[in-house]
Amino acid sequence: MRMKKSALYVVVYLLFAVNVFAQFNKNIVIAHRGAWKVAGLPENSIASLNHAVALGCHGAEFDVHLTKDGVIVVNHDDNFYGMDIEKATYAELLTKQHPNGEKIPTLEAYLREGMKQTKTKLILEIKTSTVNLDRSLELTRLTVALVKKLKAEKWVEYICFSYDVGKKIHELNPKAKVAYLTGDVAPDVAKKDGYTGLDYHFSVYKEHPTWIKEAKALGLTVNAWTVNDKPEMQTLINQNVEYITTNEPELLFEVLGGK
Ligand code: MG
């Protein structure tokens, strides 16, 4: 009797888990640096994250760096309004602000905001350090640890240009979804090294016309960046890519016919 009851609990738990995971939007649209362009918002701001959620994107992409004093912050460039992020303390960065009044978001604040909803995934790019590989790997360790501490694993998928960073993420959390950005590695090699997806510039798939099919056959997801015009979007949609990363999510939704 006790066995049966525990088995029932497992079934109920699995149904609950499947349902929770099924809630994320099922479209292919990933807003690059959040959804900022049409709305006139700062890239990588909390406002651009929330706008990507409001548009119904599958994912909001963003970039993280490590300050001199070990705080993970969200910004695209390695400087924030003229201040070199890796050589500045977090307190120093707080003296600058986005035009909408936001300060530079910490990764913790960004994740906490994103976790208020379960429709849009948080596509976390670990930026390569301008100092050295050790700093990139330290940022990777701290990021994966923070995602774990906040229980944000369900929302977060990782992307990176540094091949070593992606391998480190896989080592730290073998269940993490990690896609490689640089475009210089064949699908089978990325798969062997623990990557779960390719996220290459769309021109790479033209140079290597077999890679999308090969990646899919290996169970890797295929994403392309940064695709901002209709013909390129349509070309990729015709090849059944899983995701398209774009500065123009509204346009991509239009191409998809409102799906
Ligand atoms: Mg990025």
Residues whose N, C-alpha, C, O or C-beta is under 5 A from the ligand:
A	BS01	MG	F62 D63 E125
